[in-house]
Amino acid sequence: MLLLSVVALSAQKPRVFLMDADRLASLKTSYAQNDKDAAALVADLQKKADKLLSMKPVSVMDKAITPVSGTKHDYMSQAPYFWYDSSKPNGLPYMRRDGVRNPEINKIIDHKSLDDLENAVQTLSLAWYFTGNEKYAQKAAQLLRYWFLEDATKMNPNLNYSQGIPGITDGRGIGIIETRSLMNVADAIGLLRGSNAWTMADDQGLQQWYKEYLNWLLTSKNGNEEHRAKNNHGTWFNAQAVDYALFTGDMAKAHALAEEAKQRIDSQINGQGQMKLELERTAALSYSTFNLVAWSELATLAQKAGTDLWSYHNAAGSGIRKAIDWLRPFAVGDKKWEYQQINNYNKGEAYELLLYAAFNYKDNSYLADADRTGRKGTDLLLDMLLRR
């Protein structure tokens, strides 16, 4: 009976934006037809999803510290690269040590809780999408309602108090990068549509939450600050804003934000493909890779808003592909990195980026380089969605 329901639903495409709806529908059909690779993917998803069925719901209310607003419903975090300054009274204001993470930030758990929510609802919603087993949808719906919709536990749709710095500020626009996980959450919500567990009221409630958060991103002091950011923070801001506009059905806004990204490419990437602001960091290879992952996601979203960023380049030759091609020999170890990298660089950091390049440029040389990173087979879903 379950197999019949999976077959019946197999042609339906989910409403997703970062993930490829056609690819998902094709995988679902393959699974219904007992394809070995698709069966292995779904078995892996079910194994992970089954472990999540006992997960306790997480909320911004779980943190031990209350923001200056006086309510724990406001998300809160502390800047990772700022440390107690022993030369100052009470160690204040904190001093910056770029690239060196202060473990003190782990005392405020909102960021970790949001990441845990993202990982859980993505896995559970995919398990439901492929199998039709409502227990996965029920758990995902419970977790989503608890974080976003229930009065006692919901997060207010703002990041006024993210990445605060003791002695300097209660919150900064830079902290907006922490909600990039909401893009995968939006896809998870799209996957859940059609399940009995996810109601129209739930869907409308989440749509409204994302609308309010997008409005905050585009109108608040912190949002405007991050919108103007010239480095990877600006790229991730653009990716989030386009995604949330798509998710809430505002195609005009999504298109305008995607078109705006062309100017960001012009300012970030030079004619050689270098991203100068990322090269100034103490972990320059990691941040260059990180920014290009952001560009890959933004370009994927922009396609759905009617803008082609994958092939965009200006008169100087600046473009996403030029930047990937400049970075790839360093990322896979063919060239020695000549800029700062105070932390160990794992080649696997470039795996997703190279898969995106292979998928969108239809060039298997990127796939060959991806295989050299050692991550092939470690994330079956990523492989199945981006490997041709």
C-alpha positions in Angstrom: 0.0 0.0 0.0 2.8 2.4 0.9 4.7 1.6 -2.3 1.5 2.4 -4.3 1.1 5.7 -2.6 4.8 6.6 -3.3 4.3 5.7 -7.0 1.1 7.8 -7.2 2.9 10.8 -5.8 6.2 10.2 -7.7 5.4 12.6 -10.5 4.7 15.5 -8.2 7.4 18.2 -7.9 8.0 19.8 -4.5 8.0 23.5 -4.1 11.7 24.0 -3.3 14.3 26.6 -4.2 17.8 25.6 -3.2 17.1 22.0 -4.1 16.2 21.0 -7.6 12.5 20.0 -7.8 13.0 18.0 -11.1 15.9 16.1 -9.6 13.9 15.3 -6.5 10.9 14.1 -8.4 13.1 11.9 -10.6 14.8 10.4 -7.5 11.4 9.7 -6.0 10.3 7.9 -9.2 13.5 5.9 -9.2 12.9 4.9 -5.6 9.4 3.8 -6.4 10.9 1.7 -9.2 13.4 0.0 -6.8 16.4 1.7 -8.2 19.4 0.6 -6.2 21.1 4.0 -5.8 17.8 5.7 -4.9 17.0 2.9 -2.4 20.4 3.4 -0.7 19.7 7.2 -0.4 16.3 6.7 1.1 17.6 4.0 3.5 20.3 6.4 4.7 17.7 9.2 5.1 15.3 6.9 7.0 18.1 5.7 9.3 18.9 9.3 10.2 15.3 10.4 10.4 14.4 7.5 12.8 17.0 8.8 15.2 15.3 12.2 15.1 11.9 11.0 16.0 12.8 11.3 19.7 14.4 14.7 19.4 13.2 17.3 21.9 11.9 20.4 20.2 14.3 23.3 20.3 13.5 27.0 20.9 15.1 30.4 21.4 13.6 30.1 24.9 16.1 27.4 25.8 19.0 29.9 26.3 20.1 30.8 29.8 20.8 34.5 28.9 18.1 37.0 28.1 18.7 39.8 25.5 18.5 43.4 26.6 15.0 43.5 25.0 13.9 41.6 28.1 12.5 38.6 26.1 14.1 35.3 25.2 11.8 35.2 22.1 14.5 37.4 20.5 17.3 35.4 18.9 20.7 36.1 20.5 24.4 35.3 19.8 27.9 36.5 20.5 30.5 37.5 17.9 32.9 34.5 17.5 36.2 36.4 16.9 36.1 38.7 19.9 37.9 38.0 23.2 38.2 39.2 26.8 40.9 41.9 26.9 42.9 41.4 30.1 44.5 44.8 29.7 41.1 46.5 30.2 38.9 46.9 33.3 36.6 43.8 33.4 38.0 42.8 30.1 35.8 45.3 28.3 35.5 46.1 25.4 36.4 42.8 23.9 39.2 42.7 21.3 39.1 41.2 17.9 41.2 38.1 16.9 40.1 37.3 13.3 39.7 33.6 12.6 40.2 32.5 16.3 36.9 31.4 17.7 36.1 32.2 21.3 34.5 29.1 23.0 32.6 31.5 25.2 30.1 32.0 22.4 28.7 28.5 23.1 27.1 29.7 26.3 24.4 31.2 24.1 22.8 28.3 22.2 20.4 29.9 19.8 22.7 29.5 16.8 23.3 25.8 17.6 19.6 25.3 18.2 18.7 26.8 14.8 21.3 24.6 13.1 19.9 21.6 14.8 16.4 22.5 13.7 17.6 22.9 10.1 19.4 19.5 10.0 16.4 17.8 11.6 13.6 19.2 9.5 15.5 18.8 6.3 16.2 15.1 7.0 12.7 14.4 8.3 10.9 16.2 5.4 13.0 14.4 2.8 12.3 11.1 4.5 8.5 11.9 4.3 8.8 13.1 0.7 10.4 9.8 -0.5 8.5 7.3 1.6 5.1 8.9 2.4 5.5 7.8 6.0 3.6 10.3 8.1 5.6 9.8 11.2 8.5 11.8 9.6 6.2 14.7 8.6 4.6 14.7 12.0 7.9 15.1 13.7 9.1 17.8 11.3 5.8 19.7 11.8 6.2 19.5 15.6 9.7 21.0 15.5 8.7 23.8 13.1 5.6 24.8 15.1 7.7 24.9 18.3 10.4 27.2 16.8 8.2 29.5 14.7 4.5 29.4 15.6 3.7 28.4 19.2 3.2 31.5 21.4 5.2 30.2 24.4 8.3 29.2 22.3 8.4 31.0 19.0 11.2 33.2 17.7 10.5 36.8 17.0 11.3 37.5 13.3 14.4 39.7 13.9 18.1 39.4 14.5 18.5 42.6 16.6 20.8 40.8 19.0 22.9 38.5 16.9 26.7 38.6 17.2 26.8 41.1 19.9 30.3 42.2 21.3 30.6 42.6 25.1 31.4 46.2 25.9 30.7 47.4 22.3 27.2 46.5 21.0 24.2 44.3 21.7 23.9 43.1 18.1 25.3 43.6 14.6 24.2 43.1 11.0 27.0 40.7 10.7 25.0 38.2 12.7 22.5 37.8 9.9 24.7 35.3 8.3 23.6 32.9 11.1 20.1 32.6 9.6 21.3 31.2 6.2 20.0 27.9 7.6 16.5 29.2 7.2 16.9 28.7 3.4 17.0 24.9 3.9 14.2 25.2 6.4 12.1 26.9 3.7 12.8 23.9 1.3 11.8 21.5 4.1 8.5 23.3 4.4 7.9 22.9 0.7 8.6 19.2 0.9 6.0 18.8 3.7 3.2 20.2 1.6 0.8 17.3 0.9 1.4 15.5 4.1 -1.5 15.2 6.6 0.7 16.6 9.4 1.4 19.9 7.7 -1.8 22.0 7.6 -2.8 25.0 5.6 -2.7 27.0 8.8 0.8 25.9 9.5 1.9 26.8 6.0 0.2 30.2 6.2 1.8 30.8 9.6 5.3 30.1 8.3 4.7 32.2 5.2 3.8 35.1 7.4 6.8 34.6 9.7 9.2 34.6 6.6 7.4 37.7 5.2 8.0 39.6 8.5 11.6 38.4 8.7 12.3 39.5 5.1 10.7 42.9 5.8 13.0 43.2 8.9 16.0 42.2 6.7 15.3 44.9 4.1 14.2 47.8 6.5 16.1 47.4 9.8 19.4 49.1 10.8 21.1 45.7 11.1 19.6 44.4 7.9 20.7 47.5 5.9 24.2 47.2 7.4 24.5 43.6 6.2 22.9 44.5 2.8 25.7 46.9 2.3 28.4 44.4 3.2 31.0 44.0 0.5 32.3 40.5 1.4 30.8 37.1 1.9 28.3 38.6 4.4 26.7 40.6 1.6 26.6 37.5 -0.6 24.8 35.5 2.1 22.5 38.3 2.7 21.5 38.4 -1.0 21.0 34.7 -1.0 18.7 34.8 2.0 16.7 37.7 0.7 16.1 36.1 -2.7 15.2 32.8 -1.1 12.7 34.3 1.3 11.1 36.4 -1.4 10.7 33.3 -3.6 9.3 31.3 -0.6 6.7 34.0 0.2 5.7 34.4 -3.5 7.1 37.9 -4.0 8.6 37.2 -7.5 9.2 40.9 -8.3 11.3 41.4 -5.2 13.2 38.1 -5.7 14.0 39.2 -9.3 15.1 42.7 -8.2 17.4 41.3 -5.5 18.8 38.7 -7.9 19.6 41.4 -10.5 21.2 43.5 -7.8 23.7 40.7 -7.2 25.4 41.4 -10.6 26.7 44.6 -9.1 28.0 42.6 -6.1 29.9 40.3 -8.5 31.4 43.4 -10.1 32.7 44.7 -6.8 33.8 41.4 -5.2 35.5 39.5 -8.0 38.3 41.0 -10.1 39.3 40.1 -13.6 41.6 37.4 -12.4 38.9 35.8 -10.3 40.3 36.8 -7.0 38.0 38.0 -4.2 40.2 40.6 -2.5 38.2 41.1 0.7 38.3 37.3 1.4 42.0 37.3 0.7 42.5 39.8 3.5 41.2 37.3 6.1 43.4 35.2 8.3 41.7 32.1 6.9 41.6 33.4 3.3 41.3 30.0 1.6 38.4 29.0 3.8 36.6 32.3 3.3 37.2 32.4 -0.4 35.6 28.9 -0.6 32.8 29.9 1.7 32.0 33.0 -0.4 31.8 30.9 -3.5 29.5 28.4 -1.9 27.3 31.4 -1.1 27.5 32.5 -4.8 26.6 29.0 -5.9 23.4 29.1 -3.7 22.6 32.6 -4.7 23.0 31.8 -8.4 20.8 28.7 -8.0 18.1 30.8 -6.4 18.5 33.6 -8.9 17.7 31.2 -11.8 14.3 30.7 -10.2 13.8 34.5 -10.1 14.6 34.8 -13.8 18.3 35.9 -13.5 21.3 34.0 -14.8 24.2 34.7 -12.5 26.1 31.5 -13.4 27.1 32.9 -16.8 27.2 36.6 -15.9 30.5 38.4 -16.3 31.3 42.0 -16.9 33.8 43.7 -19.3 36.7 42.9 -17.0 35.8 39.2 -17.1 34.6 39.1 -13.5 32.2 36.3 -12.8 31.4 33.3 -10.6 33.1 30.8 -13.0 36.3 32.9 -13.2 36.4 32.9 -9.4 35.9 29.2 -9.1 38.6 28.5 -11.7 41.0 30.7 -9.9 40.4 29.0 -6.6 40.1 25.4 -7.6 43.9 24.5 -8.0 44.5 25.9 -4.5 41.5 24.1 -3.0 42.5 20.7 -4.3 46.2 21.2 -3.6 47.6 21.6 -7.1 49.0 25.1 -6.1 50.5 26.3 -2.9 48.3 28.9 -1.1 50.2 32.1 -0.8 47.8 34.0 1.5 47.0 33.6 5.2 45.3 30.4 6.4 45.9 30.2 10.1 43.5 27.2 10.4 43.9 23.8 8.7 42.1 23.8 5.3 40.1 20.6 4.6 39.8 20.0 0.9 36.3 18.8 1.6 35.3 22.4 2.1 35.4 22.8 -1.7 33.3 19.6 -2.5 29.9 21.2 -2.6 31.2 24.2 -4.6 32.8 21.9 -7.2 29.6 19.8 -7.5 27.6 23.0 -8.1 30.1 24.0 -10.8 30.0 20.6 -12.5 26.2 20.5 -12.4 25.6 24.0 -13.7 28.5 24.3 -16.2 28.1 20.7 -17.4 31.9 20.2 -17.1 33.1 16.9 -15.7 36.5 18.4 -14.9 34.9 20.0 -11.8 33.5 16.6 -10.9 37.0 15.0 -11.1 38.4 17.7 -8.8 35.4 17.2 -6.4 36.3 13.5 -6.2 39.9 14.4 -5.2 38.6 16.2 -2.1 37.7 12.8 -0.4 34.1 13.7 0.3 32.5 11.5 -2.4 30.0 9.2 -0.8 30.0 10.9 2.6 26.8 12.8 1.9 24.5 10.7 -0.3 21.9 13.3 -0.7 24.4 16.0 -1.9 25.8 13.4 -4.3 22.4 12.4 -5.7 21.2 16.0 -6.1 24.3 17.5 -7.7 26.2 14.6 -9.4 25.1 13.8 -12.9 
